[in-house]
Amino acid sequence: MTVLPEVSVGLRELRHHTSEVIARVRRGETIEVTEHGTPVARLVPIARPERPAILARLDAEGRLRAAKNAGYVPDRLHPVAGGDPSPLTGALLAERESERW
């Protein structure tokens, strides 16, 4: 992990922008917290071991099969063919159809 130059943040700014400051720390910044200009704390990123990506792991385990047409998305999904849908399914399909127009 690359450690970027240290930046200082006032206690009030930290209190008002905690999530933004933590996001910066997650990205690798070390941030010194000051109170009235005096350093009181240092926020540093935690070094975490790299974990293999889930897809790479599933592929290595033989539990993943690559798509034949990567990126393919059908234009419209059709309901499963068969008998008449239940009244609730019929109402849902009718509502969806009316929203398309």
Secondary structure, 3 states (H helix, E strand, C coil): CCCCCCEEEEHHHHHHCHHHHHHHHHCCCCEEEEECCEEEEEECCCCCCCCCCHHHHHHHCCCCCCCCCCCCCCCCCCCCCCCCCCHHHHHHHHHHHHHHC
